[in-house]
Amino acid sequence: MKHFIFALCAALLLFSCQKDESRDTSFSAVYGSWEKVEEKYLITTNQDYNFLDLYDSQWTGTLTINGYEVDFGDLRFYFSNTGSTRLASNVISFTFGVQNIQINYNNKVYLLTKPFTFDKATGQFIVSNRQAADLTGGEQISINLNIQAQTRLLQRGVEYKISTVGYSDMPYTQLNFTEKGDLNGTLLWQGDIACDLTGEWYVKSNILIMKYKANFASLDGEQREFTLPVAKGDSLIFTKSDNNIVYNESNMNIPRSAIQNLKLRTAFIKE
């Protein structure tokens, strides 16, 4: 009987040690609360390659409103997981629908109906002397524009940061890691639905493991594994570099066959 009790105690002790080892929360680099600020592909091509850069470069051209040319500032194109698209700067924004465009300008919202030309394949946005109506006051403005995306050269063997075009392998917008292994934060589900998450985190074999449940997104629970992030000052950077990275070739304008190395980089800053 004594031998049995001793063996049982030894087994429980061994199990306890293994459990503690698998829940290693000593990776202090992640302690604290973090907010996501950037997610980009890191792309190295196997040849010099020109591509139409819809998302990372400033669009150029001319815009006139009521006959006066407008400096539209740093106008860039945005895409979300829900399929909505916007061309926006701090001066003016265009939100594209099937049959119309909503224009936010000078603290007012206008609606522009077809005909207009917006072609992602060629990177062209053209409106020829069309009237847009104020949605609240009935005022109209006359719009004439010819704006285009820029072509960008990727040199062979050089790594470039390129927009992920709405795809997110790290949907988390905020993460909080405690020293005790508690995890909480927020994530985006189906593109723009914010969900709260709660769970635990630990490190095992140089892998950061996150187990959590999130309302709507993962009611039954989810486990994600990541290569240990790199801490640089108040930033936390996750980098994924394997064949499991989802690459949206149809939206990127860079064929997968032209890519030598593909990584995914996600940056958080400490709140």
C-alpha angles and dihedrals in degrees: 000000000000090000091051093050091047092050091047093051091048091051092049091048092050091048091049092051092048091049092050090048092052090051097055107162098168093108093111094179089084098046113124138028122314135191123204113239105166144017120184142160115240104216130187115184127212091223140020102282134186116205137174104254104208098164115031104039128068115258114236137203138079135308127186127184118193089348096306122111113240126209097226094190125211097354113188137171123244132191130188134200088251090064098250117139131200136182104203148162133165088272104048140355135201120202111195124221131173096266104010147029125229111217123199109198135150092355093305134101120227132185120221117191128198143315098078133116123239113162120172091187092065098023094238131144115182131173118174114205097312129164120236120196125222106240094217110029104028093238116145131212129195115233130195121171144155111187130163141185119246128248113236129202119223111196119218114263095012119116115230133187110235130180117260089222097230097317114124125189087175104047092174116120095181133015132185121194120189127200089244093058100259117146130196138151143109136287138184117246122199090359105299111019109112116220132184117229132199130180143095140294135203142156125246126172092347091307123120108222122198120190117183150138123230128192110254094353103064113000092162093049135258137223122207127184126203137177107256109278122237118243116216112176106298093348131092117200126195117195124189119191115171141097092270093076109116108231118192099212095174092062100035102066087218114099117226088234090066093054120094098178128017126189135166118223124192121183128200129184127210114257 
